[in-house]
Amino acid sequence: MKNKKSKTGWIFTVMLILFICEIITLPLTYFFTYAGKNEAPDHVLTFDGRNLVWSTTENILPNGSAEFRIFSDEYQNVKSADGDKVIAPGTENDNMVRLKNDAQNEVTYIATLYVIESSELPITADLVCETGTPTGNFVLPDHVSEAEIISSYTGKIKSKEIVDFTTEWKWTFYESDDQDKIDTELGNLAAEGKADNIVLGLYIVVESEENVIPPDTGDTSLTPQIIALVITGAILVLLGFSRKKEKE
């Protein structure tokens, strides 16, 4: 009986350590970095050899584009002390998307930044990709035949490597007296809760064996880790009940 209790306790300890490790590594899996890069991306897009899948469905459109809303309800926080969520004349921001190649072979990518919704706001936006080459052969999602293309990049990504795409935008503080008048009017509308809006879309595809693979909106990248976490937790609960029963 003593050996049985000792064995159960040993298994419980091992499973507890494993459970804690899984909890710690789960967020690290989401922001996993390759090639020594440690910046945390806003979105992660992973190619596993057959599918190109987003790590989350948040701010991902049904057509597979990452959606960047420069204006939404940010002006509700215009009086905040830190001003982090205020987008007005003189402000700028960026958003990083990370492409990971978990396949065994090198593939070609094409990343296209385009305008989904525009306005009179004097926003300048661009796509930055340090390892890519600008190209005129952009790719847009299905059912998007006409759109204002801002930038498009192409390049190669080797197995187990990453490529980062940064969308940058800026609202210049002052360009002219006429523009300053428009800025003031837009600011007044924003203060009334009627802020104007600009929406950008980033669409990334990969080419593998002459096939163009579009991004999938299925939130599946963390599924194996979550399943393992649930199984380990269930085993811990069963072992806990078993130890309690033995003590009684």
Helices and strands as residue ranges (DSSP letters): H 2-30, E 43-47, E 52-54, E 66-69, G 74-77, E 92-101, E 107-117, E 123-128, E 133-134, E 148-157, E 162-171, H 177-191, E 199-208, E 211-213, E 215-216, H 223-247
